[in-house]
């Protein structure tokens, strides 16, 4: 019986070096290591990992191809279901999805599916052998579909529809494509060049992309229908930031994580002075929240010159929603964690700038609706953290600009679009939606899964519409 082989760790930049640059932290597997890691897969007959993938990638098949040294073929196998593999291999929480179902993980460490997906996609791109999938004829005849938003949900929906043979036009309000992939995730975790390459692949499928077009203002949903589109997919994400609702949040030096990361990523503040769009960061930064966005903001602040960065979170480490990998990376880089702590007031100086944050200690009570233990204030435990910058990373809701412009569109209490979960269709016939605009802040892969569901729903809708007219 062959000796047990431990999971191969992902090579990374040294923490002392990487906090001084925005280069990618994770360096990817060399080919020989990828092959050895792929060989750890035992080829389970029931293929539990596939059930854990929101976009239904044939994981055992692509892993087997890597084990055989067929790297380009592995990338093509992934792209049968996933049009953004280089992105997913970097930012998807595989540890709670496909890898969580891996049989090896029951008694040891699961196969590094995410790292292998990244390897295959990167190898294909580096070899110059990328090719578009052959679009298949659409069932019931081709139609025209408008996709609004070029984030993970929109790109996936557009790509899947193009593969079905539909004519797809993707509308993006900003000057660059990618949505949260570009403006929300730092360069050191997801390089912009990777986003560009993945978008180019989607375009190679036949998807037309129109930037600088704000649907709801530049053109309405009704106008899109009048212009001959048979169906419309809304995938504009959740870009409206939450704040804490405490005194002092209007002081200079207070950011939402959405603004902070957008100014750094989309406007390339991280490349100043090459790009003349700097963002002010103080020496002592507090980031409120403990999700992936909070980790991204904290690690970005370090790289932009902060001397001390603190994560402030009202629950304990066990309840932190960020990926373990991102928490560990932040700790390696020197980010400090102040847990069971909740801000109650932001303090300012005579010039109107942040000088501190008053907090109160918390203790955990009974579980709330999220299943996590509810934090309860400890009376008399107030204290002050000296800071000059505060970043609020406590969630986002959909921006109301688009959704309020669609008559009859049914919304939830947070402004999220309500859809049929099996088809993605909204209360307006022919209008579909998916991703964060439906769920609020969630993962890239969850948004992609929603885009895939909506593409199938749109195909079914258009085929039924054509059958009725015949």
Secondary structure, 3 states (H helix, E strand, C coil): CCCCCCCCCCCECCHHHHCCCCCCCECCCCHHHHHHHHCCCCCCCCCHHHHCCCCCCCHHHHHHHHHCCCHHHHHHHHHCCCCCHHHHHHHCCHHHCHHHHCHHHHCCCCCCHHHHHHHHHHHHHHHCCCCCCCCCCCCCCCCEEEEECCCHHHHHHHHHHHHHCCEEEEECCCCCCCCHHHHCCCCCCCCHHHHHHHHHHHHHCCCEEECCCCECCCECHHHHHHCCCCEEEECCCCCEECCCCCECCCCECEEEHHHHHHHHHCCCHHHCCCCCCCCCCCCEEEEECCCHHHHHHHHHHHHCCCCEEEEECCCCHHHCCCCHHHHHHHHHCCCEEECCEEEEEEEECCCCEEEEEEEEEEEEEEECCCCCEEEEECCCCCEEEECCEEEECCCEECCHHHHCCCCCCCECCCCCECCCCCCCECCCCCEEECCHHHHCCCCHHHHHHHHHHHHHHHHHHHHHHHHHHC
